[in-house]
Amino acid sequence: MKFTVDKENGLAIFHLHENRLDSNNAAEAKSEFLILCQSSIDVLILDLTEVTFCDSSGLSAILLAERQLRERDAGLIVVDVNGKIRSLFEIAKLTDVIPLVGSIDEARDLIVED
């Protein structure tokens, strides 16, 4: 799985450099999310702008990160410029639980507002 992580001042930005988040890479994503969520971050921004497909395994990885962060009073924001993941979140009724924004700048603005 190809990804990069940028960390700064309690914020981690996880950029997934794959076109799919599915059963082929969800287990590795879960492992990486667990490592990040156990670090001293306050907010994880999950950048899915390159992702064109996500299945239930990928969604499960994202939900694992959300639960881990919520237990520590930390937050998760998902970035999806293309809107491909948005419909999956809406169908699963997760848009009230996990904020979806169009860009990393919007995610940063959302953090400042809170």
C-alpha positions in Angstrom: 0.0 0.0 0.0 1.4 3.4 -1.0 0.8 6.3 1.5 2.5 9.2 3.1 1.9 10.8 6.5 2.6 14.4 7.4 2.5 15.4 11.1 2.5 18.8 12.6 1.2 20.2 15.9 -1.1 17.4 16.9 -2.3 16.9 13.4 -1.6 13.9 11.1 -2.5 13.9 7.4 -2.6 10.4 5.9 -2.4 10.6 2.1 -3.5 7.3 0.5 -1.7 7.0 -2.8 -3.9 4.1 -4.1 -7.0 4.2 -6.3 -8.7 1.6 -4.1 -9.4 1.1 -0.4 -10.7 -2.4 -0.4 -10.1 -6.0 0.8 -6.7 -6.0 -0.9 -5.3 -3.2 1.3 -7.7 -2.6 4.2 -5.8 -4.8 6.7 -2.7 -2.8 6.1 -4.6 0.4 6.3 -6.1 -0.7 9.6 -2.6 -1.4 11.0 -1.3 2.0 9.9 -4.4 3.8 11.3 -3.9 2.0 14.7 -0.3 3.2 14.9 -1.3 6.7 14.1 -4.3 6.7 16.4 -2.1 5.6 19.3 0.3 8.5 18.8 -0.2 11.9 20.3 -2.4 13.3 17.5 -5.5 15.3 18.1 -6.9 15.1 14.6 -6.3 12.7 11.7 -7.1 14.0 8.2 -7.5 11.0 5.9 -6.9 12.2 2.3 -8.8 9.9 -0.1 -8.5 12.2 -3.1 -6.8 9.5 -5.2 -9.3 6.8 -4.1 -11.9 5.9 -6.8 -13.3 2.8 -5.1 -13.9 1.9 -1.5 -15.7 -1.3 -0.3 -17.0 -2.4 3.1 -13.4 -3.5 4.1 -12.1 0.0 3.4 -15.0 1.5 5.2 -14.3 -0.8 8.2 -10.7 0.5 8.3 -11.9 4.1 8.4 -14.4 3.3 11.1 -11.7 1.6 13.2 -9.6 4.8 13.0 -12.7 6.9 14.0 -13.4 4.7 17.0 -9.8 4.7 18.2 -9.6 8.5 17.9 -13.0 9.0 19.6 -11.9 7.0 22.6 -9.1 9.5 23.0 -11.3 12.5 22.4 -9.5 13.0 19.1 -11.1 13.5 15.7 -11.1 12.2 12.1 -11.8 14.2 9.0 -12.0 12.6 5.6 -11.0 14.5 2.5 -12.6 13.4 -0.8 -12.2 16.0 -3.5 -13.9 13.8 -6.2 -16.9 12.9 -4.0 -16.6 9.2 -4.8 -16.6 8.2 -1.2 -19.3 10.6 -0.1 -22.1 8.4 -1.5 -20.8 5.4 0.4 -20.8 7.4 3.6 -24.3 8.7 3.0 -25.6 5.2 2.3 -24.0 4.0 5.5 -25.4 7.0 7.4 -21.9 8.0 8.5 -21.8 11.7 7.4 -23.0 12.7 10.9 -20.2 10.8 12.5 -17.3 11.5 10.3 -16.9 14.9 8.6 -16.3 14.8 4.9 -14.7 17.8 3.2 -13.5 18.6 -0.2 -9.9 19.5 0.5 -7.2 19.5 3.1 -7.6 23.3 3.4 -11.3 22.8 4.3 -10.3 20.2 6.8 -7.8 22.6 8.4 -10.5 25.3 8.5 -12.9 22.8 10.2 -10.3 22.2 12.9 -9.8 25.9 13.5 -13.6 26.4 13.8 -13.8 23.7 16.5 
